[in-house]
Amino acid sequence: MSAGGASVPPPPNPAVSFPPPRVTLPAGPDILRTYSGAFVCLEIDFAYHFTVFVFYFGAFLLEAAATSLHDLHCNTTITGQPLLSDNQYNINVAASIFAFMTTACYGCSLGLALRRWRP
C-alpha cells in the first residue's frame, strides 16, 4: 500500500502487450539476402535431390546400355570374342540393379523434397 492508502496497479503483462512473433522463410531471390548460418534452404535441398536423381538416372541408363552389349562381337568378319566376358556381364547386371535401386530411392527422396518445398 502506498502512503495515501491506494494500491499500486500491477505492471502490464508484456506477453499481452506485443503481438506473437511470426516466422517466415524467404523464397526466390530473397534467399541471397539471408545471413544466418543455421538457415536451411528448402530450394537448395530440392535442387540437390533433383540433380542427384538426374545423375543417378543417367548412370543407370549407361550401365544398362553397357550390359546390353554382352553379345556384341567387336569384329563381324572373323569370329571374335564377345565384347564382355561372362564375369564382366555378371558384374554389369549387379551394377545395373544397384543403380536402378539407388535411382528409385533418390526418386522417392526427390518426391519428398518436392512435398517439403511446396506444401
N, C-alpha and C positions, 0 to 999 in steps of 0.2 A: 504494500500500500504506500502511496505517496504521502507527502506531508499534508495535503489537502483532503485526504480521505478517499480520493477517486483511484480506481485501479488503473494500471498501465496496460494499454492494449498489447496483445502479443504481436511479435514481428510477423510480417507476411510470409507465407509459405512460398519459397522460390520455385517449387515444383508446379505450383498453380499459376505463378506469375508469368512463366515463359512457356512458349509452345514446345511440344515434344520435338526432338531432333528428327530430321528427315534425311535418310541416306539415299543418294542417287549415284549411279555409276555413269561415267561419261561413255559416249558411243561415237564412233566415226572419228573425225579429225581431232575431237576434243581429247582423245586418249593421249595424244602427243603432249598435251599441256599438264598431264598429271606428273607429280614429282614424288609420290610416295613409293618407297622401296618395297612395301608389302602389298602393293596393288596387284591383284590377279586379273588379268585381262581375258575375258571370255572370247573376244575376237581372235586373239593370238592363239588361244587354245584350239579353237575351231580351225584356224588356218593350219596349225601344226598337224592336227589329225587328218585334215584333208590332204595335205602334202604327203604325209607318210602313207596314207591309203593309196594315193596315185603311184608312188614309188614301189610299194609292195605289189600292187596290181600289175605294174609293168614288169617287175621281176618274175612274177608268176607266169605271165604270158611268155616271156623269153625262155623261162625254164621249161614250160610245156612245149614250146616250139622246138627247143633243143632235144627234148625227149622224143618228140615225134620223128626225128631224123634217124632213129635207130636202124632202120632197114635201108637207108640211103647208101648206095655204093658210090665211092668217090670217082671211079672211072668205069664207064659202062662198056668201053671197047674191050677191056680184058677183065677177067674175073678177079675182082679185088676184095679186100676186106670191107666189112661194113664200117660206117663212119664211127659208130660207138660199139665198144665191146659189151659183152653181157654184164660185166661188173659196172661199167660206166652207165649202162642203161638202168640197172637197179638203183644206183646212186641218184640218177636223174629223176626216176619215179618217186623216190623218197623225198627228194628236194622239191619236186612239184607238189606233192601232197602237203608238205610243211609250208610251202609258200602260199598254197590255197588256204590252209587253216589260218595262217597269220593274216592274210588279206581279209578273210571273213571276220576275224577278231577286230582288226582295225576298222572294218566297215561298221561293225556294231558300235565301236568306240566313236566313230565319226557321227553316227546317228545320235548317240547320247550327247556328244558335244554340240550338235545342232539343236538338240532339245534344250540344253542349258542356255545356249546362245539366244534362241528365240522361243520364249515361253508360249 
